């Protein structure tokens, strides 16, 4: 199970990232932030593990983590657009 924090206010928004780092799912319904998850770890761990399992089995809505990273690092989409199949947001069409 991999946890990440996306930019969203002061502490960010908690997400679960797939083992291959290609997909992520919102975990805000379990804990709003990574810090909140760590503060109540013993109680929230089973729910976080279930969400991670669902993500790995593609049983929940997922987002492309590599595209999110591309948008954060290269918001204007000028660095190697399309390399390795990762297109900037403006060229992705209706997907993202």
N, C-alpha and C positions, 0 to 999 in steps of 0.2 A: 504494500500500500504506500502510495506516494501522495503527500499533501503539498499544496501550493497556496500562495496567497496572491490574488490578482489586485491590481490597483483599484481601490474603491474607498475613498475616504482616508482617514488616518491609519487604520489598521489593515485595510484590504479585505477582500472577500475570500472565504475558504472554498477551495475546490479540491477534488480528488483527481489525480492524473493517472492514466493507464500505465502499465509496466513498460510499454514500448515508447512512452512519452508522446504518443501521437494524438491522444484524445483526453478530454477532461470533462468532468461533470460537476455541476454546482452542488455544494454541500451546505449551503446557507440554511437549509431547513433543519440541519443537525446542530450546527454552530455557526454564528455569523462570521467569525474571524478565526484565524489559526490560533491566536492567543486564547480565545474563549475555549477552543477545543483542548488546548494544553491545560488550561486551568481546571477543566472538568474531565480529564482524560479517562479516568476509570469508568465513568458512567457512559461516556460517548463512544468509546472504542468499539463496542459491538456494532453500533449503527454505522460508524465510519467503515468498518470492515465489510459490512453487508453492502454498502454503497460501492466500495471498491470491487467487490465480487460481481455485482450487477454491471458495473462498467466494463469489466474484463469479458463478461459474457454478452455484452451489447444488449442488455435488457432495459436500458434507460436512455434518455436523450443525451447525446454526446456532442461536444464541440471539438474542432481540430486544434490541438494545443500548439502545433508548429505554426499555424497561421496566426494565432494570437501572439506568439513570440515574434514572428516576422513583423507584425503591425507595431509592436512595441519598439523594436530595434530600428525599423526602417519605415516610419509612418508615411513617408511620401512614395514608397515603393520604387526607389531608384537603384538599389543595390541588387544586381542580378535578378531582375524580375523573371519568374518562371523557372529558375534553377531548381532542380530536384522536385519539380511540380508544385512549388510554393509560389503562388501569385500574389501580388499586392491586392489589397482590399478593392481598389477601384477596377481591377481586371477580373475579379472572381465571378462577376455576374450575380445571379440571384442566390448563390450559396452562402455568402457571408457578409 
